[in-house]
Amino acid sequence: MTDQASQLRPSPISATVDFEADGVQHGFLKLPISTDESAWGAVMIPVTVVKNGEGTTALLTGGNHGDEYEGITSLLKLSSTLKAEDVTGRVIIVPCMNTPAVMAGKRTSPMDKGNLNRSFPGDPNGSVTPQIADYFTRVLVPMADVVLDLHSGGRTLDILPFGASHVLDNKEQQQAALEGAKAFGAPYAMVMFELDAEKLFDTACERQGKVFVATELGGGGTSTPQSIAIAERGVRNFLIHYGLVAGEVEMPAGGQMYLDMPDASCYVQSQHSGVLELLVALGDEVKRPNHRLRVRYDPQRHRAGGL
């Protein structure tokens, strides 16, 4: 953490759980707010801590965006089923990072229009969303050794299910994250290029030297039995891979495909509005078009002023 970060005032968020106590604890990250609806109100972010002795600490997060349901659902279920005797080390589960957005079923918070995954490292003096980001950056992430942040496409995207890591200066950290992304066991895995990584949760974790794995697990503003199954299997695989629970990593029945995403050219975006016609399905093979224009020279048309 930077000297500037260490000089910030303490986070206004307080936890109702003891992160150092063994056993299973369910509680909240409590952020005081004062609104027209509640003068002495609070944003209550659910948190579960499952600890059994010393060992690796995993931070599992969902609901970074409120309309991405695979992470929210799978981690809420894990929170109610994971037992201390099944764990070696500590698992911190936050199924609804941006709780106001999750409650509204929207990508961003209705309280301040904040996009949590574009708000890091956060600000304890800011509005609700940067205050949440600040708590994760300065309190939760330093506790963790490995971080899994579960995303999907939300209402505006539909994405093949994959686990992802990033290119990092620290190649040992990069390799550990790539191995975790593959071990998650989604049908696809990749080293992902981010268009604007500066304010992402990913970057806040990686700059603290944490092993960080992200996912995209579907989209369309809903979930399916298949996408939830991938998420649940992936979370368990992640915990097994990093030694927090016993068992064998389970890979998809059809195998796993590795995708290369080296730069921004992998994002092909329309410059215009209009009606979208999908000509290929997700996962279909496509080839780069040949942009060379072939024109046959016609002397008659040329003399008449044509090409």
N, C-alpha and C positions, 0 to 999 in steps of 0.2 A: 504494500500500500504506500502511496505517496505521502510526503510530509504534509501537503495541502489537505489530503483526505483525513489525516490523523488530527488536524486542527479544527475540523468541523465539529459543530455541537453534537452531543449524543443524539441518536435517533429518537424521535418521539414515539416510535413503536416499542411496545413491551410485550414479552412472551408470557403466557400463562403456564408454560411447561418449563421443566428443568432439563436443559440439554445434557447435563452431566449425570443424570440419575439413570440407573439401570431399570429395565422393565418397559412397559408400553404406556405412553402418555398421549392423551388426546386433548388438544387445547386450541388456543388462538394466538395469532400475532395481532395485537390490539393497537389500532391507530386512531387516536382521538380526533374527532371532527366536530364542528359546530355548524349546523345547517338549519334551514327553516323547519325541517321535519323533526330535528332533535338537537337542542341547544348543547347538550352534553353527550353527544352520540359518539360512535366509534365504527370504523371499518374493522370487521372481525374476519381475519384471514385464517382458515382452518390449518392446523399443523398437527402432525403426529410424529412422535419420536419413539423409535424402537431401539433399545440399547441393551447389549449383553457383553459386558467386559470391554477390554481394549481391542483395538483393531481399526480397520479402514472405516472412514465415515463417507457414506454416500448421501448426496442431496438429490432428491427426485422431485421434479417440478412439472406441473401442468397448469393450464389456464393462464399462461403468459398472455395469450389472446383469448378472449372470452367465448368465441364461437368455434373453438377447436376442441372437440369433445373426447377424442380418444385418450388423451392424457388425463383430462379431468376425471373421466369415468373409471379408467383403470387404476388410477392412484387413490380415488375414493374407496374403491373396492379393496385395494391392498391395505389401506389404512385400517380397515375393519377386520382384516384376516391375518396379517403378519404377526407372529408371536415372537417374544423375546428369545425363547429357547431355540428358535429357528435361525437366529442371527448371531454372527460373530463380529462384533464391532458396533456400528451405529448407523441407522437409517433414518434420515430426516425427510419426511414426506409433506410437500405443500401442493395439494391438488389444484388449488385455485389462486395462483399468484396474484392475479389482478381480479380480486373478488368482485368489485363493482362491475367490471366488464362481464365476468362470468354470470352474475345474477341478471344482467341485461341481455345476455346472449349476443354480445357484440364484440368486435375486435378490440375496440378502444373503450375507455372508461366513460360512462355517462356523467361522472362527477366533474371531470376536467378535460374530457376528450383526449386523454393521454394514452398513447400507445406505449405500453410498458416496455416492449422490446426495442423501443427507440428512445429510451429514457435513462440508460445507464451511463455513468456510474450512479446517477441520482443526485438528489439534493435534499437534505433534512429540512431546509427552509422553503422548499417548493410546495407545490400543490400535492394532492393525494398520490398521483402516479409516481413522480420523482421521489417522494418520501418512501414509497414501497421499494423502489429500485435501490435507494440508498441503504435501506435495512439489509437487503440481500447482499449488496456489495460489501458492506462493512461488518456485518454480523454473521450471516449464515454462510456465505461463501468461504470466509477464512476458516470455518469449522470443518469444511469438507475436503476430502482427498479427490473424490470423483463426483461429477455432476452429470445428471441425465435430464435434459429439458425436452419434454414431449410436445411436439407441434403437429398440426395437420393444416389442411388448406383453408379451413373456415368457409364462410359463405362465398368468397370471391375466387377461390382456387380449387382445383382438383389435382392431386399430386400422387404419383406412384409412391407406395410405402418404402421409405428408405431410412437407414441410419447414416449419420454424417459426422465427419470431423473436419478440421481445417488445416491448411498449410501454416506452420508455425516456425519461428526462428529456432526454438528449442526442439530439435529433431527427436529426442527421446520422448518428450511430452507429446509431440505430433504422432509418433508411432503408437504410443500407449492409447491415444484417443482413437486412432484408426482401428486398432485391434478391438477396442470396445464397440465402435460403430459396426464392425463386422459381426462381432459376437452378439449384438442385439438381435440378430437373426431375422431382420426384415427381408423381403424378397430382393431388395436392392441395397447397396452400400456405396458410399462415395466420399471423396474429399471435396467438400463443397466450397465454391467461390461465392462470397457474399458481395452484393452490390455496394452496400454501405455498412461496414462492420463496426464503425467507431462507437456507436451507442447501443450495441447489442449486449444482451446478457452473456452471450457466448464470449465476447471480448473481455467483459469484466471478470469472468472466471479465468480465462486463459492468461490474462495479464498477472493473475495471482499464482500462476503455475499449476492450476488445477487441470486434471484430465476431464475434458468436456466432450460430451456426445449429445448431438441434437437429432431429432427425427422429423420427418414429415410422413403422415400416415393416412392420407386420404383427403377429403374435402367435401365441398358442396354444402357446408353448414350443417352436417349431420354426421352420424357414425353408422357403421354396419356391423353385424356380428363378426364379419371377417376382419374388419379394421380393429375392432376391440380385441379380438383374439391375437392379432399381431402385436398390439400394444402390451397385453398382459404377458404373453410369452417373452416379449422383448425385455420388459422390466425384470422379469425373473432371470433371464439370461444375463442381463447386465449385473445383477447382484451375484450370480454364480461366478461370472467371469472375474470379478474383482474380489472374490473370496468372502463375501458377506453371508451367503447362504450356501448350503451344500447342494450338490446335484450336478447334472451334466447339461451343458449348453445344448439347446434343441434348435436345429436349423430348419428352414422351411423345406417341405417335402420336395418341392421342385428345384431346390438348390438356390443359390444366391448369385446375382449378377452384380459385378462391380462396374460403376459408371464413372467416367472421367469428366470432371467439370473444371477445366483449368483457368478459365477467364470469363470476362463479361460477355463474350460472344455467345455463350451458352444461353443467355437470355434473349429471346427474340420477341420483341414487343411491338404492337401496333402503334403507329403514330396518329391514328385517326379513330374516331368513334364510328359506330355502325353496328350492323348485325353480324354476329360471329357464326360462321359455318365451320364445324369441325369435320375435316376431311380424313383424318386418321385418328385412331384411338390411342389412349395412353399406352405406352409400351411397344407400339408398332415401330418398325424400322423405317427411317427416313434417310434420305441422302441430300447432301448439300447441292443446290441447283447450280447449273452452269450459267453464269451471268453474261457470258460473251454473246453479243448480238451479231447474228449473221445476216448480212444484207447483200443481195445480189445486185450488181451494178447493171443498170439498163441505160444504154446511151441515149435512146429515144426519150425516155422520161427525164434524163438529166438535161437534155437540150430544151425540154419544155418547162424546166424549172422544178421538176420533181427530183426525188432522191435516186 
